[in-house]
Amino acid sequence: MIEMKGLTKVYTNGKNKNEVLKSIDLTIEEGEFVAIMGTSGSGKSTLLSIIGGMDNVTEGTYMFEDKPVHTYSQKKLDQFRKDNIGFVFQNFALMNYVNVYDNIAMPLWNRKTPKHKIKELVNENAKLLGIEHVLKQMPKQLSGGEQQRCAIARVLAMDSKLILADEPTGALDQKNTENIMDILKKVHESGKTIVMVTHDEQVAGICSRIIRIQDGKVLE
């Protein structure tokens, strides 16, 4: 699914250059559940951003299903994200001005999904994640675990080919962490490819493979 060769990312600020990723070679197969681990500043979040089309490549190649993402314009990257990627963030990235139902439905509206299909997908995935009883509530009325379930329900409703999770359990207690990882395991077992950034060795241990990054280089 994903193949990177010699992938380098350099951020430039005036005369200063910061090489965050250094000639990364990486392959992730369809159906894998991969954890990316590394210390703060190691480049793991930058790598996740590039995989998700939120950032571009300075040098090297990034192929997604044999398509050259490294050559895409910003407009084409935006479309690539909409068509292929589902994101789960540590801060949940929910919209506080609309209720849970609308938070889950929003990406489907953007895809111009028929209204009856949106209702079906929202209800189906809310039930799967045990939040069907809070669909009319606002995000601020939910617990941290419920907010994260809402964020995951939104991703599942999109039926994206690849799910990217950036510290999805970082803001949760032990019980909610275990619940969310159980859900992600079930999502993976249903056939989804998941790439997750985490600092938690116990959480990473649930994944099928761990990729470790240090100083912008893959140690795997």
C-alpha positions as CSV (number, residue, x, y, z in Angstrom):
1,M,0.0,0.0,0.0
2,I,2.7,2.5,1.1
3,E,6.3,2.6,-0.3
4,M,8.8,5.3,0.6
5,K,12.3,5.5,-0.8
6,G,14.9,8.1,0.2
7,L,12.1,10.2,1.7
8,T,13.5,13.4,3.1
9,K,11.7,16.4,4.7
10,V,13.5,19.7,5.3
11,Y,11.9,22.8,6.9
12,T,13.5,26.1,6.0
13,N,13.3,29.2,8.1
14,G,15.3,32.0,6.4
15,K,18.9,30.7,6.2
16,N,18.2,27.9,8.7
17,K,17.4,24.4,7.5
18,N,16.0,21.6,9.7
19,E,16.2,18.1,8.2
20,V,13.4,16.4,10.1
21,L,13.3,13.1,8.0
22,K,16.5,11.7,6.6
23,S,16.3,9.4,3.6
24,I,13.5,7.2,4.9
25,D,12.9,3.8,3.3
26,L,9.7,2.3,4.4
27,T,7.0,-0.2,3.2
28,I,3.6,-0.7,4.9
29,E,1.4,-3.4,3.4
30,E,-2.3,-3.3,3.2
31,G,-4.0,-4.7,6.3
32,E,-1.2,-4.0,8.7
33,F,-1.6,-2.4,12.1
34,V,1.6,-0.4,12.6
35,A,2.9,1.7,15.5
36,I,5.4,4.5,15.0
37,M,7.5,5.2,18.0
38,G,10.2,7.8,18.9
39,T,11.1,10.5,21.3
40,S,9.8,14.0,20.9
41,G,11.4,15.6,17.9
42,S,12.3,12.3,16.3
43,G,10.2,13.0,13.2
44,K,7.4,10.5,13.8
45,S,4.6,13.1,13.6
46,T,6.1,14.6,10.4
47,L,6.2,11.1,8.9
48,L,2.5,10.6,9.8
49,S,1.7,14.0,8.2
50,I,3.4,13.0,5.0
51,I,1.7,9.6,4.9
52,G,-1.7,11.4,5.3
53,G,-1.0,14.0,2.6
54,M,-1.0,16.9,5.1
55,D,2.7,17.8,4.2
56,N,4.7,17.4,1.1
57,V,8.1,15.7,0.4
58,T,11.4,17.6,0.0
59,E,13.2,14.7,-1.7
60,G,12.6,11.0,-2.4
61,T,9.4,9.2,-3.3
62,Y,6.1,8.3,-1.7
63,M,3.9,5.8,-3.5
64,F,0.4,5.0,-2.3
65,E,-1.2,2.1,-4.1
66,D,1.4,2.7,-6.9
67,K,0.4,6.3,-7.3
68,P,3.2,9.0,-6.9
69,V,2.0,11.1,-4.0
70,H,5.3,12.9,-3.9
71,T,4.5,14.6,-7.2
72,Y,1.1,15.9,-6.1
73,S,0.1,19.6,-6.0
74,Q,-1.6,20.9,-2.9
75,K,-5.0,20.6,-4.5
76,K,-4.3,17.0,-5.5
77,L,-3.0,16.3,-1.9
78,D,-6.3,17.6,-0.5
79,Q,-8.3,15.2,-2.8
80,F,-5.9,12.4,-1.9
81,R,-6.8,12.9,1.8
82,K,-10.5,13.0,1.2
83,D,-10.5,9.9,-0.9
84,N,-8.1,7.7,1.1
85,I,-7.3,8.8,4.6
86,G,-9.2,8.8,7.9
87,F,-7.6,10.7,10.9
88,V,-7.9,10.1,14.6
89,F,-6.2,12.8,16.7
90,Q,-5.2,13.0,20.3
91,N,-7.3,16.2,20.8
92,F,-10.2,14.4,19.0
93,A,-10.6,17.4,16.5
94,L,-14.3,17.6,17.1
95,M,-16.4,20.7,16.2
96,N,-17.8,22.1,19.4
97,Y,-20.6,24.1,17.7
98,V,-22.4,21.0,16.3
99,N,-23.7,17.9,18.0
100,V,-22.2,14.4,17.9
101,Y,-24.4,13.3,15.0
102,D,-23.2,16.2,12.9
103,N,-19.6,15.7,13.8
104,I,-19.7,12.1,12.5
105,A,-21.7,13.1,9.4
106,M,-19.6,16.2,8.4
107,P,-17.0,14.3,6.2
108,L,-19.9,12.5,4.5
109,W,-21.6,15.7,3.6
110,N,-18.3,16.9,2.1
111,R,-18.3,13.8,-0.1
112,K,-21.9,14.6,-1.1
113,T,-23.1,11.3,0.3
114,P,-26.9,10.9,0.0
115,K,-28.8,12.0,3.2
116,H,-30.3,8.5,3.8
117,K,-26.9,6.9,3.5
118,I,-25.4,9.4,6.0
119,K,-28.1,8.6,8.5
120,E,-27.5,4.9,8.1
121,L,-23.7,5.2,8.5
122,V,-23.8,7.5,11.5
123,N,-26.3,5.3,13.4
124,E,-24.4,2.1,12.5
125,N,-21.0,3.3,13.6
126,A,-22.3,5.2,16.7
127,K,-23.9,1.9,17.8
128,L,-20.7,0.0,17.1
129,L,-18.8,2.4,19.4
130,G,-21.5,2.5,22.1
131,I,-22.3,6.2,21.7
132,E,-25.7,6.0,20.0
133,H,-27.3,7.5,23.2
134,V,-25.3,10.8,22.9
135,L,-25.8,11.6,19.2
136,K,-27.9,14.8,20.1
137,Q,-25.4,16.0,22.7
138,M,-22.6,18.5,22.1
139,P,-19.0,17.3,22.3
140,K,-18.3,19.4,25.5
141,Q,-21.0,17.3,27.3
142,L,-19.1,14.1,26.7
143,S,-16.3,12.4,28.6
144,G,-12.9,12.1,27.1
145,G,-13.5,8.4,26.2
146,E,-16.8,9.3,24.5
147,Q,-15.2,12.1,22.5
148,Q,-12.6,9.8,21.2
149,R,-15.2,7.2,20.3
150,C,-17.0,10.0,18.4
151,A,-13.8,10.8,16.5
152,I,-13.3,7.1,15.6
153,A,-17.0,6.7,14.6
154,R,-16.4,9.6,12.2
155,V,-13.4,7.9,10.6
156,L,-15.2,4.5,10.3
157,A,-18.3,6.2,8.7
158,M,-15.9,7.5,6.0
159,D,-14.8,3.9,5.2
160,S,-11.3,5.2,4.4
161,K,-8.6,2.9,3.0
162,L,-6.0,4.0,5.6
163,I,-6.6,5.1,9.2
164,L,-3.9,7.3,10.8
165,A,-4.0,7.8,14.5
166,D,-1.8,10.4,16.3
167,E,-1.5,9.5,20.0
168,P,-5.2,8.4,20.0
169,T,-5.0,7.3,23.7
170,G,-2.6,10.1,24.9
171,A,-5.4,12.1,26.7
172,L,-7.2,9.1,28.1
173,D,-7.0,7.1,31.4
174,Q,-6.1,3.5,31.5
175,K,-9.6,2.1,31.3
176,N,-10.5,4.3,28.2
177,T,-7.1,3.5,26.7
178,E,-7.9,-0.2,26.8
179,N,-11.4,0.4,25.4
180,I,-10.1,2.5,22.5
181,M,-7.4,-0.1,21.7
182,D,-10.0,-2.9,21.7
183,I,-12.0,-0.9,19.2
184,L,-9.0,-0.2,17.0
185,K,-8.1,-3.9,17.1
186,K,-11.6,-4.8,15.9
187,V,-11.3,-2.2,13.1
188,H,-8.0,-3.7,12.0
189,E,-9.5,-7.2,12.1
190,S,-12.2,-6.0,9.8
191,G,-9.5,-5.4,7.2
192,K,-8.5,-1.8,7.7
193,T,-4.9,-0.6,7.6
194,I,-3.9,1.5,10.6
195,V,-0.8,3.5,11.2
196,M,-0.6,4.9,14.7
197,V,1.9,7.3,16.4
198,T,2.3,6.5,20.2
199,H,4.7,6.9,23.0
200,D,3.1,4.1,25.0
201,E,5.0,0.7,24.7
202,Q,1.9,-1.2,26.0
203,V,-0.3,0.4,23.3
204,A,2.3,-0.3,20.6
205,G,2.5,-3.9,21.7
206,I,-1.0,-4.5,20.5
207,C,0.0,-3.6,16.9
208,S,1.4,-6.1,14.4
209,R,4.6,-4.2,13.9
210,I,6.5,-1.3,15.5
211,I,8.5,1.2,13.5
212,R,11.0,3.1,15.6
213,I,12.4,6.5,14.5
214,Q,15.4,8.3,16.0
215,D,16.8,11.6,14.7
216,G,14.7,11.4,11.5
217,K,15.8,7.9,10.6
218,V,14.0,4.6,10.8
219,L,15.7,2.1,13.1
220,E,13.4,-0.8,12.2
